[in-house]
Amino acid sequence: MACLHDHECADHNCSSDWSLFKHIDLPKVSALNEAVTGSVKSVFKPWEQRLNTSEGHLESNEGDPELIVFIPFTADVKIKSIAIVGGADGTSPAKMRAFINRDGIDFSDAQSMQAVQEWDLAENLQGVLEYQTRYSRFQSVGNITLHFPDNFGADTTQIHYIGLKGEATLLKRDVVANIVYEIMPNPSDHKTRAETGGGFSHVE
């Protein structure tokens, strides 16, 4: 479902709502079938800069409109909605499919796997639409892969902005991993009765 911004964003502080930008692990963002390697990073920017195209855009290879975008986060997040600003003249993506916490998805995987959610997109050149997620399915998201299988008839697909709205956990993913490691007991740190001649093993 698409939600239309029917208010003045300056009065409702929409930019602070689109808070997941700062939680995207931008150096690790990647795309398949991008015409210019690394150009996918240019589509992630603060909400208020969503129509700024000076930093470039993501475009698929000529004659092949399909794109896959892999977005990892620095902390687990809950995603409430997604905004896509595409290109003009039929180059905007017409459909979006999402996969959660799956690394290395290629086009074959995307076509054969069941997406967590799918959306039919509109041409959102002014950035006024956001697409609601089935929120209960978008909890504890470490990474999200977006598959754009088609556009509105052009030879290439262009994306100028991807915005993710939601909230993040307080702990970063690497911190969580370290905590899990630390609470696991290390047998070498504890003497057991077996080691000291006893007949059974028990951590003192």
C-alpha positions in Angstrom: 0.0 0.0 0.0 1.3 3.5 -0.9 0.9 6.4 1.5 0.7 9.9 0.1 2.3 12.8 1.9 -0.7 15.2 2.2 0.9 17.7 4.6 3.8 20.1 4.7 6.8 18.1 5.8 8.4 21.1 7.4 5.5 21.2 9.9 5.6 17.4 10.6 9.4 16.9 10.7 9.3 14.1 8.2 13.1 14.3 7.8 13.7 13.0 11.3 11.1 10.2 10.8 13.2 8.9 7.9 15.8 7.9 10.4 17.3 4.7 9.0 19.6 6.5 6.6 22.2 6.8 9.3 22.0 3.1 10.1 22.8 1.9 6.6 26.2 0.4 6.3 26.9 2.4 3.1 30.3 1.0 2.2 28.7 -2.5 2.0 25.7 -1.5 -0.1 25.8 -3.2 -3.5 23.7 -3.7 -6.6 23.5 -6.2 -9.4 23.1 -5.1 -13.1 24.1 -1.5 -12.3 25.6 0.2 -15.4 28.2 2.2 -13.3 29.8 0.2 -10.5 29.2 1.7 -7.1 26.5 4.1 -8.3 24.0 2.5 -6.0 25.5 4.3 -3.1 24.3 7.6 -4.5 20.6 6.8 -4.0 20.9 6.8 -0.2 20.7 10.3 1.3 18.8 12.2 3.9 15.0 12.6 3.2 15.3 16.4 2.5 17.8 15.7 -0.2 15.8 13.0 -2.0 15.3 15.1 -5.1 18.9 16.1 -5.3 20.4 14.3 -8.3 23.8 16.1 -8.3 25.5 13.0 -6.8 24.3 10.7 -9.6 21.8 7.9 -9.7 21.5 4.1 -10.1 20.8 2.9 -13.6 20.5 -0.6 -15.0 22.4 -1.8 -18.1 21.0 -1.0 -21.5 18.2 -3.3 -22.6 17.9 -5.0 -19.1 15.7 -3.1 -16.6 16.1 -5.6 -13.8 18.0 -4.5 -10.6 18.8 -6.0 -7.2 19.9 -3.7 -4.4 21.5 -5.2 -1.2 21.3 -2.9 1.9 23.0 -4.0 5.2 22.6 -2.1 8.4 24.9 -1.3 11.3 22.2 -2.2 13.8 19.1 -4.4 13.6 16.2 -2.3 12.4 12.4 -2.4 12.1 11.2 -1.1 8.8 7.9 0.7 8.6 7.9 2.0 5.0 10.0 2.4 1.9 10.2 5.3 -0.5 11.4 5.0 -4.1 12.1 7.9 -6.4 12.7 6.7 -9.9 13.6 8.3 -13.3 11.3 9.9 -15.9 10.2 8.6 -19.3 9.3 5.1 -18.2 12.6 4.4 -16.4 11.0 4.3 -12.9 10.7 0.8 -11.4 7.2 -0.6 -11.6 7.5 -3.4 -9.0 9.5 -4.0 -5.9 10.1 -7.2 -4.0 11.8 -7.5 -0.6 13.9 -10.2 1.1 15.0 -10.0 4.7 18.3 -11.2 6.2 19.5 -13.1 3.1 23.0 -12.5 1.8 24.1 -13.0 -1.8 20.8 -13.1 -3.5 21.2 -13.1 -7.3 18.6 -12.8 -10.1 18.0 -16.6 -10.2 17.4 -16.6 -6.4 15.1 -13.6 -6.6 13.0 -15.2 -9.3 12.6 -18.5 -7.5 12.3 -17.3 -3.9 9.2 -16.1 -2.1 9.5 -12.5 -1.2 8.6 -11.2 2.3 6.5 -8.6 0.5 5.8 -7.2 -3.0 4.6 -3.8 -4.1 3.3 -2.4 -7.4 5.0 1.0 -7.6 3.8 4.3 -9.1 6.0 6.8 -10.9 7.0 8.8 -7.9 9.1 11.6 -9.5 8.4 14.1 -6.7 9.1 11.8 -3.8 5.6 12.1 -2.2 4.8 8.4 -1.9 6.0 5.9 0.6 5.1 2.1 0.6 4.0 0.6 3.9 5.5 -2.7 5.0 3.7 -5.5 6.7 5.4 -4.3 9.8 5.4 -7.5 11.8 7.5 -9.2 9.1 10.1 -6.4 9.1 11.5 -6.8 12.6 15.1 -7.5 13.5 16.3 -6.7 10.0 20.1 -7.0 9.6 19.9 -6.5 5.9 17.3 -6.1 3.2 17.5 -7.0 -0.5 15.2 -5.1 -2.9 14.5 -6.7 -6.3 13.1 -4.4 -9.1 12.1 -6.8 -11.9 10.6 -4.3 -14.3 9.9 -0.7 -15.1 7.3 1.4 -17.1 8.6 0.4 -20.5 12.0 2.0 -20.9 15.2 0.2 -21.9 16.8 0.9 -18.5 15.6 1.4 -15.0 16.7 4.5 -13.0 16.5 5.0 -9.3 17.4 8.4 -7.7 16.5 7.7 -4.1 15.7 4.9 -1.7 14.4 5.9 1.7 13.8 3.5 4.6 11.6 4.6 7.5 11.6 2.8 10.9 13.6 2.5 14.1 16.9 0.8 15.1 17.9 -1.1 18.2 20.3 0.5 20.6 23.1 -1.9 20.0 25.1 -2.2 16.8 25.4 -5.6 15.2 29.1 -6.0 15.9 28.5 -5.1 19.6 25.7 -7.7 19.9 28.0 -10.3 18.4 30.7 -9.5 21.0 28.3 -9.7 23.8 27.0 -13.1 22.7 30.6 -14.2 22.5 31.5 -12.9 26.0 28.5 -14.6 27.7 29.5 -18.0 26.3 31.6 -19.8 29.0 35.1 -20.6 28.0 36.0 -24.0 29.5 39.7 -23.0 29.8 38.6 -20.3 32.3 37.2 -22.8 34.8 38.7 -25.8 36.6 36.6 -28.9 36.8 36.6 -31.8 39.3 37.6 -34.0 36.4 40.8 -31.9 35.9 41.6 -32.1 39.6 41.1 -35.8 40.0 37.4 -35.9 40.7 35.1 -38.4 39.1 32.8 -35.9 37.3 32.9 -32.6 35.5 31.3 -29.6 37.1 32.1 -25.9 36.6 33.0 -24.3 40.0 
